[in-house]
Amino acid sequence: MDLHIFLLLLTLFLVTTRFILKRRVTKNQPPGPTGLPIIGNLHQLGPKPHCALSTMAQTYGPIMSLRLGLVNVAVASSPAVAQEILQRNDQAFANRPIPESVAAQPNVGDTIAWAPADPRWRNRRRVCTTRIFTAQRLDLLQHLRHRKVQELVHHLRKQASKGKSVEIGELAFATMLNLISNTVFSEDLVDSEFKSAGEFKELVWRIMEDAGRINLSDYFPLLKPMDLQGVRRHVAVSYVRLHKIFDHLIRQRVAERQSTRAAKGDFLDVLLDQCEQGDPSDFTVETIKPLILDLFIAGSDTSGSTSEWAMAELLRNPKVMQKAREELIQVIGSSNVEVTESDIPKLPYIQAIVKETLRLHPPVPLLLPYVAGHDVEVSGYTIHKGNQVLINAWSIGRNPQFWDEPLLFQPERFLRSNIDFKGRDFEYLPFGGGRRICPGLPLANRMITLMLAVFLHSFEWELPEGVTSQTLDMSEHYGITLKKLSPLSAIPISV
């Protein structure tokens, strides 16, 4: 213990000395709050950084500077500044700083979300965009996703017959997990009774929560080897377990392809084709696992959470829910008729509900961070090489300068406008923008909209006894993603 205390004191001394000797006044940097010695503004972020930064922006403006330990961070809180970063200067901000919690995973350089934007990354992203997330490829596998949705309906009808409430988030996560696993592997990772989803949810949330924690190792580089808060050790367990699951499924498929040469045509086959035909430095059995992990995390956690937020907003706004059900009945018919992905274009109000949910509850409220590749002028200020950049999509989506009555849940606002989440409308960035926009956006949109349509078409919903639309808890729990603090319970009623 004495040795640990000595090492900690020595490290703090070295950090302080480095801070004093190397601190320099950067010219023309954006305004921002004055920080404390050594820690800077870390203490001001609190448990909900997106909220704290939104409040600071009201004082310091649409672009501001913070010092988090030894790291300088610029925060954008307006569409105009976001556009300068994501569109006009997207090449300068093409790369990301990698948090220690993310670096704990095997082959982090092979991810789509975090890898540097070099030619290898561009090739991998191109394959995902042109071979995996095209409309034709998604249509090819939609029958697998429909089967999973019908299993969800069957499960909910059993619960409805007993008058039992269900946890919407748990079911949404489990269903999204199976939708993704069938799209990638053509098989389930969760049983039909949804009893085995707990382990996966815990593994994924540990990754997302740790990635959003304030970790001193990220802001004081000399502390990285010590992992004082144990974040790297804690999250590594999840990465290792998920990689083992994927490794088993991948090697099983490789053996099947070698013996029968039969292909299932799913995402895994696309990636294994690339392993056989492409540049070995881009695709191998080992390097496709981080890419698959990206798909699972984005598809299950963020999409499942968005579905839960949507249902929570609808239970708080019964008139909106009723209007959505009327559209479904008019377009699809009785609850005995299956909702399919091909119905989605004919459901503008359901699509508007999804968009409004993503505005109020963006899956990644601060998006993923960027790092300046060189000195860049943004809005008349200089962001210096090596500085990090955050875009507060949560704050932009709730700003009354850009949205009428922004705190109200009003899907109709999207029926009156052409604003979309494809990264071209900078007042609305739930999936980011620029060259690092989420590549899985087409699949996520399909899955979330289909899930919500099925929830509303097959059932009416009531809150448990003692909970009303006025008292429903809408508190947030911040990780790198934003989930509901109190799980949403509701009672399905068959119609």
TAPE-V811944 format. One record per pair of residues at least 24 apart in sequence whose ideal C-beta (glycine too) atoms are under 10 Angstrom apart, sorted by the first residue. I is the first residue (numbers start at 1). J is the second residue. If there is no record, write none. Layout:
BEGIN
I:J
I:J
END
This chain:
BEGIN
4:226
4:228
7:225
7:226
7:228
8:223
8:226
8:228
10:222
11:216
11:220
11:222
11:223
11:225
11:226
11:228
12:38
12:220
12:222
12:223
14:220
14:222
14:223
15:39
15:69
15:70
15:216
15:219
15:220
15:221
15:222
15:223
18:70
18:220
18:221
18:222
19:67
19:69
19:70
19:220
22:70
23:67
23:70
24:384
26:65
26:72
26:375
26:381
26:382
26:383
26:384
26:387
27:381
27:382
27:384
28:375
28:377
28:380
28:381
28:382
28:383
28:384
29:63
29:64
29:65
29:72
29:74
29:381
29:382
29:383
29:384
29:387
30:60
30:61
30:62
30:63
30:64
30:65
30:66
30:74
30:75
30:76
30:81
30:378
30:379
30:380
30:381
30:382
30:383
31:59
31:60
31:61
31:63
31:64
31:65
31:381
32:56
32:57
32:59
32:60
32:61
32:63
32:64
32:65
32:66
32:67
32:72
32:73
32:74
32:75
33:59
33:60
33:64
33:65
33:66
33:67
34:67
35:65
35:66
35:67
35:68
35:69
36:67
38:67
38:69
38:70
38:219
38:220
39:67
39:68
39:69
39:70
39:216
39:219
39:220
40:66
40:67
40:68
40:69
40:70
40:71
40:72
40:73
40:219
41:65
41:66
41:67
41:68
41:69
41:73
42:66
42:67
42:68
42:69
42:71
42:214
42:216
42:219
42:220
43:214
44:68
45:214
45:478
46:214
46:478
47:212
47:213
47:214
47:476
47:477
47:478
48:365
48:394
48:475
48:476
48:477
48:478
48:482
49:75
49:212
49:214
49:365
49:366
49:390
49:392
49:394
49:478
50:212
50:362
50:364
50:365
50:366
50:390
50:392
50:393
50:394
50:395
50:398
50:476
50:478
50:482
51:365
51:392
51:394
51:395
51:398
51:476
51:478
53:77
53:365
53:366
53:390
53:392
53:394
53:395
54:365
54:392
54:394
54:395
54:396
54:398
54:399
55:395
56:392
56:395
57:392
57:395
57:396
57:399
58:395
58:399
61:379
61:381
62:379
62:392
62:395
62:396
62:399
62:401
63:378
63:379
63:380
63:381
63:383
63:389
64:381
65:381
65:383
65:384
65:387
66:388
66:390
67:219
68:214
68:216
68:218
68:219
68:220
68:388
69:214
69:216
69:217
69:218
69:219
69:220
69:221
69:223
70:218
70:219
70:220
70:221
70:222
71:97
71:218
71:219
71:220
71:221
71:369
71:371
71:386
71:387
71:388
72:372
72:383
72:384
72:386
72:387
72:388
72:389
73:97
73:219
73:369
73:371
73:383
73:387
73:388
73:389
73:390
74:370
74:372
74:376
74:378
74:379
74:381
74:382
74:383
74:384
74:387
74:388
74:389
74:390
74:391
75:366
75:388
75:389
75:390
75:391
75:392
75:395
76:366
76:367
76:370
76:378
76:379
76:383
76:389
76:390
76:391
76:392
76:393
76:395
76:396
76:426
77:390
77:391
77:392
77:393
77:394
77:395
77:396
77:399
78:379
78:391
78:392
78:395
78:396
78:399
78:401
78:402
78:426
78:427
79:396
79:399
79:401
79:402
79:425
79:426
79:427
79:428
79:429
80:378
80:379
80:402
80:426
80:427
81:378
81:379
81:381
81:389
81:391
81:392
81:396
81:426
82:367
82:389
82:391
82:392
82:393
82:396
82:426
82:427
82:429
82:432
82:433
82:434
83:424
83:425
83:426
83:427
83:429
83:433
83:434
84:376
84:377
84:378
84:379
84:383
84:426
85:370
85:372
85:376
85:378
85:379
85:383
85:389
85:390
85:391
85:426
85:433
85:434
86:367
86:370
86:389
86:391
86:423
86:426
86:429
86:432
86:433
86:434
86:435
86:436
86:437
87:423
87:424
87:426
87:433
87:434
87:435
88:376
88:378
88:434
89:370
89:372
89:373
89:374
89:376
89:377
89:378
89:383
89:389
89:434
90:117
90:370
90:433
90:434
90:435
90:436
90:437
91:117
91:373
91:374
91:376
91:434
91:435
92:370
92:371
92:372
92:373
92:374
92:375
92:376
92:377
92:378
92:383
92:385
92:389
93:117
93:369
93:370
93:371
93:372
93:373
93:376
93:378
93:383
93:388
93:389
93:391
93:434
93:435
93:436
94:118
94:121
94:122
94:370
94:371
94:373
94:434
94:435
94:436
95:121
95:369
95:370
95:371
95:372
95:373
95:436
96:368
96:369
96:370
96:371
96:388
96:389
96:436
97:218
97:368
97:369
97:370
97:371
97:386
97:387
97:388
97:389
98:218
98:369
98:371
99:210
99:211
99:212
99:213
99:215
99:217
99:218
99:231
99:232
99:235
99:368
99:369
99:480
100:210
100:211
100:213
100:215
100:216
100:217
100:218
100:223
100:224
100:227
100:229
100:231
100:232
100:235
101:206
101:207
101:208
101:209
101:210
101:211
101:212
101:213
101:215
101:217
101:218
101:229
101:231
101:232
101:234
101:235
101:236
101:238
101:239
101:480
102:207
102:210
102:211
102:218
102:232
102:235
102:239
102:368
102:480
103:217
103:218
103:224
103:232
103:235
103:236
104:207
104:210
104:211
104:227
104:231
104:232
104:233
104:234
104:235
104:236
104:237
104:238
104:239
104:240
105:207
105:235
105:236
105:238
105:239
105:240
105:242
105:243
105:289
105:290
105:293
106:236
106:239
106:240
106:242
106:243
106:247
106:286
106:287
106:289
106:290
106:293
107:239
107:243
107:284
107:286
107:287
107:288
107:289
107:290
107:291
107:293
108:239
108:290
109:287
109:290
110:282
110:283
110:284
110:286
110:287
110:288
110:289
110:290
110:291
110:293
110:294
111:287
111:289
111:290
111:291
111:293
111:294
111:297
112:290
112:291
112:293
112:294
112:295
112:298
112:436
112:438
112:439
112:440
113:290
113:291
113:293
113:294
113:297
113:298
113:364
113:368
113:436
113:438
113:439
113:440
114:211
114:290
114:294
114:368
114:369
114:436
115:290
115:291
115:294
116:371
116:373
117:373
117:435
117:436
119:282
120:279
120:281
120:282
120:283
120:287
121:282
121:435
121:436
122:435
123:274
123:278
123:279
123:281
123:282
123:283
124:271
124:274
124:278
124:282
124:283
124:287
124:288
124:290
124:291
124:439
125:291
125:435
125:436
125:439
126:439
127:270
127:271
127:273
127:274
127:278
127:282
127:283
127:291
127:439
128:267
128:270
128:271
128:291
128:294
128:295
128:439
128:440
129:439
129:440
129:442
131:267
131:270
131:271
131:273
131:274
132:183
132:184
132:266
132:267
132:270
132:271
132:291
132:295
132:439
132:440
132:442
132:443
133:267
133:295
133:438
133:439
133:440
133:441
133:442
133:443
133:444
134:442
135:442
135:446
137:183
137:265
137:266
137:267
137:270
137:442
137:443
138:183
138:341
138:442
138:443
138:446
138:447
139:341
139:342
139:446
140:183
140:265
140:266
141:179
141:182
141:183
141:184
141:186
141:264
141:265
141:266
141:267
141:443
142:179
142:183
142:340
142:341
142:342
142:446
142:450
143:182
143:340
143:341
144:178
144:179
144:181
144:182
144:183
144:185
144:186
144:187
144:188
144:264
144:266
145:175
145:176
145:178
145:179
145:180
145:182
145:183
145:340
145:341
145:443
145:446
145:447
145:450
145:451
146:179
146:182
146:338
146:339
146:340
146:341
146:342
146:450
146:454
147:178
147:179
147:182
147:188
148:174
148:175
148:176
148:177
148:178
148:179
148:180
148:181
148:182
148:183
148:188
148:190
148:192
148:447
148:450
148:451
149:175
149:178
149:179
149:338
149:339
149:340
149:341
149:447
149:450
149:451
149:453
149:454
149:455
149:458
150:338
150:339
150:454
150:458
151:175
151:178
151:188
151:190
151:191
151:192
151:193
151:194
152:178
152:179
152:192
152:194
152:451
152:454
152:455
152:458
153:335
153:338
153:339
153:454
153:455
153:457
153:458
153:459
153:492
153:494
154:192
154:458
155:192
155:193
155:194
155:492
156:454
156:455
156:458
156:459
156:492
156:493
156:494
157:335
157:458
157:459
157:492
157:494
158:193
158:492
158:494
159:459
159:491
159:492
159:494
160:458
160:459
160:460
160:461
160:491
160:492
160:493
160:494
160:495
161:492
161:494
163:462
163:491
163:492
163:493
164:464
164:489
164:491
164:492
165:461
165:462
165:463
165:464
165:465
165:467
165:488
165:489
165:490
165:491
165:492
166:194
166:459
166:461
166:488
166:489
166:490
166:491
166:492
167:194
167:308
167:487
167:488
167:489
167:490
168:304
168:307
168:308
168:309
168:310
168:311
168:312
168:315
168:451
168:455
168:461
168:484
168:487
168:488
168:489
168:490
168:492
169:201
169:304
169:305
169:307
169:308
169:309
169:311
169:312
169:483
169:484
169:486
169:487
169:488
169:489
170:194
170:197
170:198
170:201
170:304
170:308
170:487
170:488
170:489
171:197
171:304
171:307
171:308
171:311
171:451
171:455
171:492
172:300
172:303
172:304
172:305
172:306
172:307
172:308
172:309
172:310
172:311
172:447
172:448
172:451
172:452
172:455
172:488
173:197
173:198
173:200
173:201
173:204
173:205
173:300
173:301
173:303
173:304
173:305
173:307
173:308
173:483
174:198
174:200
174:201
174:300
174:304
175:300
175:303
175:304
175:307
175:447
175:450
175:451
175:454
175:455
176:296
176:299
176:300
176:301
176:302
176:303
176:304
176:305
176:306
176:307
176:444
176:447
176:448
176:451
177:201
177:204
177:296
177:299
177:300
177:301
177:303
177:304
178:300
179:299
179:300
179:303
179:304
179:443
179:446
179:447
179:450
179:451
180:267
180:292
180:295
180:296
180:297
180:298
180:299
180:300
180:303
180:304
180:440
180:443
180:444
180:447
181:245
181:249
181:266
181:292
181:295
181:296
181:299
181:300
182:266
182:267
183:266
183:267
183:268
183:295
183:299
183:443
183:446
183:447
184:246
184:249
184:250
184:266
184:267
184:268
184:269
184:270
184:271
184:292
184:295
184:296
184:299
185:245
185:246
185:249
185:250
185:252
185:253
185:264
185:266
185:267
185:268
185:269
185:292
186:249
186:253
186:264
186:265
186:266
186:267
186:268
186:269
187:249
187:252
187:253
187:264
187:266
187:268
189:245
189:249
189:296
189:300
190:300
197:300
197:304
199:241
199:245
200:238
200:241
200:242
200:245
200:296
200:300
200:301
201:300
201:301
201:304
202:238
202:241
203:235
203:237
203:238
203:239
203:240
203:241
203:242
203:245
203:296
203:297
204:238
204:242
204:293
204:296
204:297
204:300
204:301
204:302
204:304
204:479
204:481
205:238
205:297
205:301
205:305
205:477
205:479
205:481
205:483
206:234
206:235
206:236
206:237
206:238
206:239
206:241
206:479
207:235
207:237
207:238
207:239
207:242
207:293
207:297
207:301
207:479
207:480
207:481
208:235
208:238
208:297
208:301
208:302
208:305
208:363
208:364
208:478
208:479
208:480
208:481
208:482
208:483
209:234
209:235
209:477
209:478
209:479
209:480
209:481
209:483
210:234
210:235
210:236
210:238
210:479
210:480
211:235
211:297
211:364
211:368
211:479
211:480
211:481
212:364
212:365
212:366
212:477
212:478
212:479
212:480
212:481
212:482
213:478
213:479
213:480
218:369
218:388
219:388
238:293
239:289
239:290
239:293
242:289
242:292
242:293
242:296
242:297
243:286
243:289
243:290
243:292
243:293
244:289
245:289
245:292
245:293
245:296
246:285
246:288
246:289
246:290
246:291
246:292
246:293
246:296
247:285
247:286
247:289
249:289
249:292
250:275
250:285
250:286
250:288
250:289
250:292
251:285
253:285
254:285
267:291
267:292
267:295
267:443
268:292
294:438
294:439
294:440
295:439
295:440
295:443
297:440
297:480
297:481
298:363
298:364
298:431
298:438
298:439
298:440
298:441
298:443
298:444
298:481
299:440
299:443
299:444
299:447
299:448
300:447
301:363
301:479
301:480
301:481
301:483
302:358
302:362
302:363
302:364
302:430
302:431
302:438
302:440
302:444
302:448
302:480
302:481
302:482
302:483
303:363
303:440
303:443
303:444
303:445
303:446
303:447
303:448
303:451
304:363
304:447
304:448
304:451
304:483
305:361
305:363
305:448
305:477
305:479
305:481
305:482
305:483
305:484
306:354
306:357
306:358
306:361
306:362
306:363
306:430
306:444
306:447
306:448
306:451
306:452
306:481
306:482
306:483
307:354
307:357
307:447
307:448
307:449
307:450
307:451
307:452
307:455
307:488
308:357
308:361
308:451
308:483
308:484
308:487
308:488
309:357
309:358
309:360
309:361
309:362
309:363
309:474
309:476
309:482
309:483
309:484
309:488
310:350
310:353
310:354
310:356
310:357
310:358
310:360
310:361
310:409
310:411
310:448
310:449
310:451
310:452
310:455
310:456
311:353
311:357
311:451
311:452
311:455
311:456
311:461
311:484
311:488
311:490
312:357
312:361
312:409
312:463
312:469
312:472
312:473
312:474
312:484
312:486
312:487
312:488
312:490
313:353
313:356
313:357
313:360
313:361
313:409
313:411
313:472
313:474
314:353
314:357
314:409
314:411
314:452
314:455
314:456
314:461
314:469
314:490
315:461
315:462
315:463
315:467
315:468
315:469
315:472
315:488
315:490
316:409
316:463
316:468
316:469
316:470
316:471
316:472
316:474
317:353
317:408
317:409
317:410
317:411
317:469
318:461
318:462
318:469
320:349
320:352
320:353
320:356
320:409
320:410
320:411
320:412
321:353
321:455
321:456
321:460
321:461
321:469
322:456
322:460
323:349
323:350
323:353
323:411
323:412
324:349
324:350
324:352
324:353
324:411
324:452
324:453
324:455
324:456
324:457
325:349
325:350
325:456
325:457
325:459
325:460
325:461
325:495
326:456
327:352
327:353
327:453
327:456
327:457
328:452
328:453
328:454
328:456
328:457
328:458
329:456
329:457
329:495
331:453
331:457
332:453
332:457
333:457
334:457
334:495
335:454
335:456
335:457
335:458
335:459
335:460
335:494
335:495
336:458
336:495
337:457
337:458
338:454
338:457
338:458
339:449
339:450
339:451
339:452
339:453
339:454
339:455
339:456
339:457
339:458
340:450
340:453
340:454
341:446
341:447
341:449
341:450
341:453
343:449
343:450
343:453
343:457
344:445
344:446
344:449
344:450
344:453
345:449
347:449
347:450
347:452
347:453
347:456
347:457
348:411
348:414
348:415
349:411
349:412
349:414
349:415
350:411
350:448
350:449
350:450
350:452
350:453
350:456
350:457
351:411
351:414
351:415
351:420
351:445
351:448
351:449
351:452
351:453
352:410
352:411
352:412
352:413
352:414
352:415
352:416
352:417
353:409
353:411
353:412
353:414
353:448
353:449
353:452
353:453
353:456
354:411
354:414
354:421
354:430
354:444
354:445
354:448
354:449
354:451
354:452
354:453
355:411
355:413
355:414
355:415
355:417
355:419
355:420
355:421
355:428
355:430
355:445
355:449
356:397
356:408
356:409
356:410
356:411
356:412
356:413
356:414
357:409
357:411
357:430
357:448
357:452
358:393
358:397
358:414
358:421
358:428
358:429
358:430
358:431
358:444
358:445
358:448
359:393
359:394
359:396
359:397
359:398
359:403
359:406
359:409
359:410
359:411
359:413
359:414
359:419
359:421
359:427
359:428
359:429
359:430
360:394
360:397
360:398
360:403
360:406
360:407
360:408
360:409
360:410
360:430
360:474
361:394
361:397
361:409
361:430
361:474
361:476
361:482
361:483
361:484
362:392
362:393
362:394
362:395
362:396
362:397
362:398
362:421
362:428
362:429
362:430
362:431
362:432
362:481
362:482
363:393
363:430
363:431
363:438
363:444
363:448
363:480
363:481
363:482
363:483
364:391
364:393
364:394
364:429
364:430
364:431
364:432
364:438
364:479
364:480
364:481
364:482
365:390
365:391
365:392
365:393
365:394
365:395
365:397
365:430
365:476
365:478
365:479
365:480
365:481
365:482
366:390
366:391
366:392
366:393
366:394
366:395
366:478
366:480
366:482
367:391
367:392
367:393
367:394
367:429
367:430
367:431
367:432
367:433
367:436
367:437
367:438
367:480
368:432
368:436
368:438
368:480
369:480
370:432
370:434
370:436
391:426
391:429
391:432
391:433
391:434
392:429
393:426
393:427
393:428
393:429
393:430
393:431
393:432
393:433
394:429
394:430
394:476
394:478
394:482
396:426
396:427
396:428
396:429
397:427
397:428
397:429
397:430
399:427
401:427
402:426
402:427
402:428
403:427
403:428
420:445
421:445
455:490
455:492
456:495
457:495
458:492
458:494
458:495
459:490
459:491
459:492
459:493
459:494
459:495
460:491
460:492
460:493
460:494
460:495
461:490
461:491
461:492
461:493
462:490
462:491
462:492
462:493
463:488
463:489
463:490
463:491
464:489
464:490
464:491
465:491
END
